[in-house]
């Protein structure tokens, strides 16, 4: 049984879980990408999978997007509802039924969203301590690292030193709470100037000590973002560039943009994955 090989928290994506054996407790997992690659959607999908399938409580710290926006996105992914119709308030009859079901399954899931902008690591830690004590906690997600305020305790620090302090703080948080912490990270523009735009470890270098502090560094890459003509439409690569206790390599998922949703991709059995009547 493949599920028996999962020793950590399952992401809900089979190929990824096979490589990581699940996200381990006290691990800091970095998910880095250029803007608009889908990193928020990816992390939210994982949070949903963990909360609904593994019945673990997940704390989501969203420093960029408001809670209501996040909830809308999660409802679309959960119910397979067109995000544009949801956003513009032009839902169709069938959408309402899906929405009711999605609301049912999400309302019973333990997802706690905190959308305080410019929060500091010690504030995140205090909130997680309280949540762990009162409800229990299985995973923490932060969107995204560079928006966390430095403590400012040592005046005149460069932003690079601040980000190093933040990534060390997040690793400390993972260890203290004994849960995986998934922290999203922006990538520098340097990626854009290369022929091969797949992110590499060096793209994180200027972000201080993220690379050293992280147990897993993963990058998201979509060929169709750069090349509209590619055959690989809506296929996203999750590149594991560093894994302290496991292999590195890449897995592919399908990204259903309309629903803000990632799904397992089985290229060998495409015909089986196709919807009936397709």
C-alpha positions as CSV (number, residue, x, y, z in Angstrom):
1,X,0.0,0.0,0.0
2,X,1.6,3.2,-1.2
3,X,0.0,5.3,1.6
4,X,1.9,3.3,4.2
5,X,5.1,4.9,2.9
6,X,3.9,8.4,4.0
7,X,5.5,9.2,7.3
8,X,4.7,12.9,7.3
9,X,1.7,15.1,6.3
10,X,0.5,14.1,2.9
11,X,0.1,17.0,0.3
12,X,-2.6,15.1,-1.5
13,X,-0.5,15.0,-4.6
14,X,0.6,11.4,-5.2
15,X,3.9,11.9,-7.1
16,X,5.0,14.7,-4.8
17,X,4.2,12.6,-1.7
18,X,6.1,9.7,-3.2
19,X,9.3,11.9,-3.3
20,X,8.9,13.5,0.1
21,X,7.1,10.7,2.0
22,X,4.9,13.6,3.2
23,X,6.0,16.8,4.8
24,X,7.8,16.0,8.0
25,X,7.1,17.5,11.3
26,X,9.5,20.4,12.2
27,X,10.4,20.9,8.5
28,X,10.6,24.2,6.8
29,X,9.4,23.9,3.2
30,X,10.0,26.7,0.8
31,X,7.7,27.1,-2.3
32,X,9.3,29.7,-4.5
33,X,8.2,31.0,-7.9
34,X,8.0,34.1,-10.1
35,X,4.6,36.0,-9.7
36,X,1.6,34.5,-11.4
37,X,2.9,30.9,-11.4
38,X,0.3,29.7,-9.1
39,X,2.2,29.4,-5.8
40,X,-0.7,30.7,-3.6
41,X,-3.1,28.3,-5.4
42,X,-0.7,25.4,-4.9
43,X,-0.2,26.1,-1.2
44,X,-3.9,26.6,-0.6
45,X,-4.7,23.3,-2.3
46,X,-2.2,21.6,0.0
47,X,-3.8,23.3,3.0
48,X,-7.2,22.1,1.9
49,X,-6.0,18.6,1.2
50,X,-4.4,18.4,4.7
51,X,-7.5,19.9,6.4
52,X,-10.1,17.8,4.6
53,X,-8.3,14.5,3.9
54,X,-6.0,14.3,6.9
55,X,-8.3,16.2,9.2
56,X,-5.4,18.3,10.6
57,X,-5.8,21.9,11.6
58,X,-3.9,24.3,9.3
59,X,-3.0,27.9,10.1
60,X,-2.7,30.1,7.0
61,X,-1.0,33.5,7.4
62,X,-1.9,35.5,4.3
63,X,0.1,38.7,4.2
64,X,-0.8,39.6,0.6
65,X,-4.5,38.6,0.1
66,X,-7.5,39.2,2.3
67,X,-9.2,36.3,4.0
68,X,-12.4,36.6,1.9
69,X,-10.4,36.4,-1.3
70,X,-8.7,33.2,0.0
71,X,-12.0,31.7,1.0
72,X,-13.4,32.4,-2.5
73,X,-10.4,30.7,-4.1
74,X,-10.7,27.7,-1.8
75,X,-14.4,27.4,-2.5
76,X,-13.7,27.4,-6.3
77,X,-11.0,24.7,-5.9
78,X,-13.1,22.6,-3.6
79,X,-16.3,22.8,-5.7
80,X,-14.8,23.0,-9.2
81,X,-16.4,26.4,-9.7
82,X,-15.3,28.9,-12.3
83,X,-13.3,31.6,-10.4
84,X,-14.2,34.4,-12.8
85,X,-17.9,33.7,-12.4
86,X,-17.4,33.6,-8.6
87,X,-15.5,36.8,-8.6
88,X,-18.0,38.7,-10.8
89,X,-21.0,37.3,-9.0
90,X,-22.4,35.7,-12.1
91,X,-22.8,32.1,-10.8
92,X,-25.0,29.8,-12.8
93,X,-27.6,27.4,-11.4
94,X,-25.3,24.4,-11.3
95,X,-22.6,26.5,-9.5
96,X,-24.9,27.2,-6.5
97,X,-25.2,23.5,-5.8
98,X,-21.4,23.0,-6.1
99,X,-21.0,26.1,-3.8
100,X,-23.2,24.6,-1.1
101,X,-21.3,21.4,-1.1
102,X,-17.9,23.2,-1.1
103,X,-19.1,25.4,1.8
104,X,-20.2,22.2,3.7
105,X,-16.9,20.5,3.3
106,X,-14.7,23.6,4.0
107,X,-16.7,24.7,7.0
108,X,-16.0,21.4,8.8
109,X,-12.3,21.7,7.9
110,X,-9.9,23.2,10.4
111,X,-8.4,26.0,8.3
112,X,-7.6,29.2,10.3
113,X,-6.8,32.2,8.2
114,X,-5.0,35.3,9.6
115,X,-4.7,38.1,7.1
116,X,-2.9,40.6,9.2
117,X,-0.5,42.5,6.9
118,X,3.1,43.1,7.8
119,X,3.1,40.6,10.7
120,X,6.4,39.6,12.4
121,X,7.7,36.1,13.0
122,X,7.2,36.4,16.8
123,X,3.5,37.4,16.3
124,X,3.0,34.4,14.0
125,X,4.6,32.2,16.7
126,X,2.3,33.6,19.5
127,X,-0.8,33.0,17.4
128,X,0.3,29.4,16.5
129,X,1.1,28.6,20.2
130,X,-2.4,29.6,21.1
131,X,-4.0,27.7,18.3
132,X,-1.9,24.6,19.1
133,X,-2.9,24.8,22.7
134,X,-6.6,25.4,22.1
135,X,-7.3,23.3,18.9
136,X,-4.3,21.4,17.9
137,X,-2.2,22.2,14.8
138,X,-1.0,20.1,11.9
139,X,0.6,22.5,9.5
140,X,1.4,26.2,9.1
141,X,1.4,28.1,5.7
142,X,2.8,31.6,5.1
143,X,2.1,33.6,2.0
144,X,4.6,35.0,1.6
145,X,8.0,35.3,3.3
146,X,9.2,38.6,2.0
147,X,6.1,40.4,3.3
148,X,6.9,39.4,6.9
149,X,8.3,42.3,8.9
150,X,11.8,42.0,10.3
151,X,12.1,42.5,14.0
152,X,14.1,45.7,13.4
153,X,15.9,44.9,16.6
154,X,19.3,45.5,15.1
155,X,19.1,48.9,13.4
156,X,20.6,49.4,10.0
157,X,20.2,45.8,8.9
158,X,20.1,45.1,5.2
159,X,16.9,43.5,3.8
160,X,19.0,40.4,3.1
161,X,20.0,40.1,6.8
162,X,16.3,40.6,7.7
163,X,15.2,37.9,5.4
164,X,17.8,35.6,6.9
165,X,16.5,36.4,10.3
166,X,13.0,35.6,9.1
167,X,13.9,32.3,7.5
168,X,15.7,31.2,10.7
169,X,12.7,32.3,12.7
170,X,10.4,30.2,10.5
171,X,12.6,27.1,10.9
172,X,12.5,27.8,14.7
173,X,8.7,28.0,14.5
174,X,8.5,24.6,12.7
175,X,10.7,23.0,15.4
176,X,8.8,24.6,18.3
177,X,5.4,23.7,16.9
178,X,6.6,20.4,15.7
179,X,4.7,20.7,12.4
180,X,5.7,21.4,8.8
181,X,5.8,25.1,7.9
182,X,5.2,25.9,4.2
183,X,6.6,29.3,3.4
184,X,6.0,30.9,-0.1
185,X,8.8,33.0,-1.5
186,X,9.1,35.4,-4.4
187,X,11.9,34.9,-6.8
188,X,14.1,37.6,-8.3
189,X,13.8,38.8,-11.9
190,X,17.0,37.2,-12.8
191,X,15.1,34.1,-13.9
192,X,13.5,36.1,-16.8
193,X,16.9,36.9,-18.4
194,X,17.8,33.3,-18.9
195,X,17.1,31.1,-21.9
196,X,15.8,28.3,-19.6
197,X,13.5,30.0,-17.2
198,X,13.2,27.1,-14.7
199,X,14.2,28.6,-11.4
200,X,17.4,27.4,-9.8
201,X,18.9,27.5,-6.3
202,X,21.0,30.5,-7.3
203,X,17.8,32.5,-7.7
204,X,17.3,32.2,-4.0
205,X,20.8,33.2,-3.1
206,X,20.2,36.9,-2.6
207,X,17.5,36.0,-0.2
208,X,19.9,35.5,2.6
209,X,20.0,32.1,4.3
210,X,16.7,30.6,3.0
211,X,18.6,27.8,1.3
212,X,20.5,26.8,4.4
213,X,17.4,27.0,6.8
214,X,15.0,25.1,4.5
215,X,14.6,21.3,4.7
216,X,12.9,21.4,1.3
217,X,13.3,24.0,-1.4
218,X,10.8,23.7,-4.3
219,X,10.2,25.8,-7.3
220,X,7.1,26.1,-9.5
221,X,7.5,26.4,-13.2
222,X,4.9,26.6,-16.0
223,X,6.1,26.5,-19.6
224,X,2.9,27.9,-20.9
225,X,3.5,31.1,-18.9
226,X,6.4,31.9,-21.1
227,X,5.4,30.1,-24.3
228,X,1.8,30.2,-25.3
229,X,2.4,27.8,-28.1
230,X,3.8,25.0,-26.0
231,X,2.1,21.6,-26.1
232,X,2.4,21.5,-22.3
233,X,-0.6,23.7,-21.6
234,X,-1.6,23.9,-18.0
235,X,1.1,21.6,-16.8
236,X,3.1,22.8,-13.9
237,X,6.5,21.4,-12.7
238,X,7.1,21.2,-9.0
239,X,10.9,21.2,-8.9
240,X,12.4,19.8,-5.7
241,X,15.8,21.5,-5.8
242,X,16.8,20.6,-2.2
243,X,15.5,17.9,0.1
244,X,17.5,17.4,3.2
245,X,16.2,13.8,3.7
246,X,15.2,12.7,0.3
247,X,15.8,12.8,-3.5
248,X,15.7,15.9,-5.6
249,X,13.9,16.0,-9.0
250,X,10.7,17.2,-10.5
251,X,7.0,16.1,-10.6
252,X,4.3,17.4,-12.8
253,X,0.8,18.4,-11.9
254,X,-2.1,19.7,-14.0
255,X,-3.2,23.2,-13.2
256,X,-6.9,24.0,-13.8
257,X,-6.7,27.7,-13.9
258,X,-10.5,28.3,-13.9
259,X,-10.8,26.6,-10.5
260,X,-7.5,27.6,-9.0
261,X,-6.9,23.9,-8.7
262,X,-4.0,21.5,-9.1
263,X,-4.7,17.8,-9.8
264,X,-2.6,14.7,-10.1
265,X,-1.4,14.2,-13.7
266,X,-0.8,10.7,-15.0
267,X,0.6,11.0,-18.5
268,X,0.8,7.3,-18.9
269,X,-2.9,6.9,-18.3
270,X,-4.2,10.1,-19.9
271,X,-7.2,8.3,-21.4
272,X,-8.2,7.0,-17.9
273,X,-8.0,10.5,-16.5
274,X,-10.2,12.0,-19.2
275,X,-13.8,12.7,-18.1
276,X,-16.4,10.3,-19.4
277,X,-17.6,11.2,-22.8
278,X,-14.5,13.2,-23.6
